[in-house]
Amino acid sequence: MKKIKSILIANRGEIAIRIADTAKKMGIKVFGIKTSKEPGAYYLQFMDEIIDFTENQSDIPEFLDIDRLIYILKEYNIDAVHPGYGYLAENPYFAQKCIDEKIIFIGPKPDAIYKLGNKTIAKQIASTHQIPLLEGSNGNIKNTKHARLLAQKIGYPVILKAASGGGGRGMRIVERDEDIEKMFKMAQNESEKAFADSSVFMEKYVKNPRHIEFQILADNYGNTIHLGERECSIQRKHQKLLEESPSSALNDELRKKMGESAIKIAQASKYQNAGTVEFLLDESGNYYFMEMNTRIQVEHPVTEMVTGIDLVEWQIRIAQGEKLTMNQDDVKINGWAIECRINAEDVQSGFSPFLGTIEKIQFPKGKNTRIESGVSDGSVVTSYYDSMLAKLICYGETREKAIANTLSSLNKIIVKGIKTTIPFHKAVLTNPKFINGNISTSFILKDMEQLYYSDTEDELIAAFWAALNYNIELEREDATYVDYEKGKNMTPWLLNKRLKSI
């Protein structure tokens, strides 16, 4: 067992800060990467030592440059690398390269990453171990003819999925036989662009399912446990926006069955470290294995809040050879936690990315509130990186209290200069069906009449500033005409900024 004394965090933003926080508490020195696209990034303030990548001349993005990362790890004599999520987190070649160079990769072994990262192989493993699966192709789809014959056999609707990767890319739902050729080619093309692999497979499409995932921890000695489930059904285009733990859809019996299936998948692939097994749950309570993510998840904090277990700490401890000090009976789920992904997006424009400078951002504090953010006042939201600015995680003794605490915290967040998904989260949390736990992956499309919450007080403030601005414009010597069409969508904060400039 080699004790880790230093870690390179091969990532950015809030997850880099999250990893650094736990590593420092463990007495581990953390190294961060400074990039040319983000030289003044907020996360760099949390690193013990910064490695300058700003003069990188390679066409390969900094966090994907395997050779350069390996060179840095060796040059600085760093013990381990934590890839976070995204980028190289699920790249078996990078994991193997680290092992070859005697660098500790904080994650599973390359073989498990490869097998579980390929959905076709993962489903074959699940089938061998009698884990429930949706009816579908036995391997990848060969061509359009194969796709049509299989879809007719399974029965429409069906869904085409990329064999490699995830995040909703390479997915196409096919409702009719006449659409199969077009959708098959679209799924192939998108999969090739996103994952350099055009392979796709087919499954029966379940309408109105819930997306339930189980958090796994497995050490190097055959001990595997789960830490309960997360409900991830609030999605847009297969992208999660709000998660909670536990799920209101599961009782103790179903939780036990699904948890045991998740452990079976992990053990069958000789999995080590933290991972997440994802299932679809239909309206009759039947569940089906979808995939396993071989990394830390964006939504891991809700599990930490209800179990009291630091997942990043256990990632590091397992990577350095420690045994799990708990068994399944030791894991207790206490209370409820909800996470809101606060993205720089314009909800009213179909969640389109909103680029610009954050003039001010302020978050509430409290014992039931946790903030994980990678931005601060003056941070610039660019097209280079993901639009997520922060995660708000709130706890309550019950689901009702967790919802109330989340709404209260959302109302206390201040963001000036850009639009965010905060109004969307308010709309979800005040939706009667969500409050009653009646949700599915089609919730946004079918159960939300309005995608954003409009507070009466906010509207009054906006009207006040608009009226005041109008009067000031009329009093200016050069004021001749006020274009209300341009100004009608301005936020109170933008109006305030304009007033200050007069």
ABEGO torsion letter per residue (X at the ends): XBBBABBBBBBBEAAAAAAAAAAAAAGBBBBBBBBAABAABAAAAABABBBBAAABABABBAAABAAAAAAAAAAAGBABBBAEBEEAAABAAAAAAAAAAGBBBBEBBAAAAAAAABAAAAAAAAAAAGBBBBBBBBEBBABAAAAAAAAAAAEOBBBBBBABEBGGBGBBBBABAAAAAAAAAAAAAAAAAAAGBABBBBBBBBBGBBBBBBBBBBBAAGBBBBAEBBBAABBBGGBBABBBOBBAABBAAAAAAAAAAAAAAAAAAGBBEBBBBBBBBBAAGBBBBABBBBBBBAAAAAAAAAAGBBAAAAAAAAAAGBBBABBAAABBBBEBBBBBBBBBBBAAAGGBBBBEBBABBBBBBEAABBBBBABBBGBBBBAABBABABBBBBBBABAAAAAAAAAAAAAABBBBGBBBAAAAAAAAAABAAAAAGBBBAAAAAAABABABBBBAAAAAAAAAAAAAAAAAAAABAABABBBAAAAAABBAAAAAAAAAAX
